[in-house]
Amino acid sequence: MIRITDSLVIDPADIRESFVRASGPGGQNVNKVATAVELRFNIETASLPAELKVRLASIAGRMLAQSGDLVITAQSHRSQERNREEALQKLITLLQKAAIRPRKRIATKATKASKRRRLESKARRSDIKANRRAKPGHDD
């Protein structure tokens, strides 16, 4: 089991990896060895709480395929093993972000002072604009 938080673990069987040729550093090695990793984690079939799945889907953005798979690629290293570790770390980081419940906003009222300042600034602006208007009888 892969530990995400104290109370959240995922099963490694839910993660599928495939290796493709990378386009990054590596010289001739790039042409011969499939070092880039494409990690797939199906959000819908994973044993995660429903609210976490919703948050993960919104955080994932373009990484989420229509099939429900979270697709993470890593190709910055020359070795397959380091790219695997990087892709897995990206998945863990995403899951940790999704595990954090957003704090509910507590509605507050505007203070009397802030209302007064707002109205004073509106009055000041109104005076400035009123003074710009041409006065009757003045030919400038």
C-alpha positions as CSV (number, residue, x, y, z in Angstrom):
1,M,0.0,0.0,0.0
2,I,1.2,3.5,-0.8
3,R,0.6,5.9,2.1
4,I,-0.7,9.3,1.0
5,T,-1.8,10.8,4.4
6,D,-2.2,9.3,7.9
7,S,-5.7,8.1,7.0
8,L,-5.4,7.6,3.2
9,V,-3.6,4.8,1.3
10,I,-3.9,3.6,-2.3
11,D,-3.4,0.2,-3.7
12,P,-0.4,-0.1,-6.1
13,A,-2.6,-2.4,-8.2
14,D,-4.7,0.7,-9.1
15,I,-1.7,2.2,-10.8
16,R,-0.8,1.2,-14.4
17,E,2.6,2.2,-15.9
18,S,3.7,2.1,-19.5
19,F,7.0,3.1,-20.9
20,V,7.6,5.1,-24.1
21,R,10.5,6.8,-25.8
22,A,11.3,10.1,-24.2
23,S,12.0,13.4,-26.0
24,G,14.2,14.8,-23.3
25,P,17.9,14.6,-22.5
26,G,19.9,11.4,-23.2
27,G,21.6,11.7,-26.5
28,Q,21.5,8.4,-28.5
29,N,20.0,6.7,-25.5
30,V,16.7,8.5,-26.2
31,N,16.5,6.7,-29.6
32,K,17.1,3.2,-28.1
33,V,15.5,3.0,-24.7
34,A,11.9,3.7,-23.6
35,T,12.6,5.8,-20.5
36,A,9.6,8.0,-20.3
37,V,6.8,6.8,-17.9
38,E,3.1,7.2,-18.5
39,L,1.4,6.5,-15.2
40,R,-2.4,5.9,-15.2
41,F,-4.6,6.0,-12.1
42,N,-8.3,5.5,-12.5
43,I,-10.1,7.9,-10.1
44,E,-13.5,6.3,-10.6
45,T,-12.5,2.7,-9.7
46,A,-10.0,3.7,-6.9
47,S,-11.1,3.1,-3.3
48,L,-11.1,6.8,-2.4
49,P,-13.8,8.9,-0.6
50,A,-16.3,10.5,-3.0
51,E,-15.5,14.1,-1.9
52,L,-11.7,13.4,-2.5
53,K,-12.5,12.1,-6.0
54,V,-14.3,15.3,-6.8
55,R,-11.5,17.5,-5.6
56,L,-8.9,15.4,-7.3
57,A,-10.8,15.7,-10.6
58,S,-10.9,19.4,-10.4
59,I,-7.2,19.7,-9.4
60,A,-6.1,17.3,-12.2
61,G,-7.4,19.5,-15.0
62,R,-5.9,18.4,-18.4
63,M,-4.3,15.3,-16.8
64,L,-7.7,13.7,-16.4
65,A,-8.7,11.7,-19.5
66,Q,-12.4,11.1,-20.4
67,S,-12.1,7.5,-19.4
68,G,-11.6,8.7,-15.8
69,D,-7.8,8.0,-15.8
70,L,-5.5,10.4,-14.3
71,V,-2.5,10.4,-16.7
72,I,0.9,11.5,-15.4
73,T,4.0,11.5,-17.6
74,A,7.6,11.9,-16.5
75,Q,10.5,12.0,-18.9
76,S,13.0,14.5,-17.4
77,H,15.5,11.8,-16.3
78,R,17.6,9.4,-18.4
79,S,16.7,6.4,-16.3
80,Q,13.4,4.6,-16.3
81,E,13.5,4.1,-12.6
82,R,14.0,7.8,-11.8
83,N,11.1,8.7,-14.1
84,R,8.9,6.1,-12.4
85,E,9.7,7.6,-9.0
86,E,9.0,11.1,-10.3
87,A,5.6,10.1,-11.8
88,L,4.6,8.3,-8.6
89,Q,5.7,11.4,-6.5
90,K,3.5,13.6,-8.8
91,L,0.5,11.3,-8.1
92,I,1.2,11.4,-4.4
93,T,1.5,15.2,-4.4
94,L,-1.8,15.5,-6.3
95,L,-3.6,13.2,-3.9
96,Q,-2.2,15.0,-0.9
97,K,-3.5,18.3,-2.3
98,A,-6.9,16.8,-2.9
99,A,-7.0,15.3,0.6
100,I,-6.9,18.8,2.1
101,R,-10.5,20.0,2.8
102,P,-11.0,23.6,1.8
103,R,-12.0,25.7,4.8
104,K,-15.6,27.0,4.6
105,R,-15.8,30.8,4.2
106,I,-17.4,32.5,7.1
107,A,-19.6,35.4,5.8
108,T,-18.8,38.7,7.5
109,K,-20.4,42.1,7.4
110,A,-18.7,45.1,6.2
111,T,-17.7,47.4,9.1
112,K,-19.2,50.8,9.5
113,A,-15.8,52.4,8.9
114,S,-15.4,50.5,5.6
115,K,-18.9,51.5,4.5
116,R,-18.2,55.2,5.3
117,R,-14.8,55.1,3.5
118,R,-16.5,53.6,0.4
119,L,-19.2,56.2,0.4
120,E,-16.7,59.0,0.9
121,S,-14.6,57.8,-2.0
122,K,-17.7,57.6,-4.2
123,A,-18.7,61.1,-3.3
124,R,-15.2,62.4,-4.0
125,R,-15.2,60.7,-7.4
126,S,-18.6,62.1,-8.1
127,D,-17.4,65.7,-7.3
128,I,-14.4,65.3,-9.6
129,K,-16.6,64.1,-12.5
130,A,-19.1,66.9,-11.8
131,N,-16.4,69.5,-11.9
132,R,-15.3,68.3,-15.4
133,R,-18.6,69.2,-16.9
134,A,-18.8,72.5,-18.8
135,K,-20.4,75.2,-16.8
136,P,-23.2,77.1,-18.6
137,G,-22.1,80.5,-19.8
138,H,-18.4,79.6,-19.9
139,D,-16.7,79.5,-23.3
140,D,-13.3,78.0,-22.9
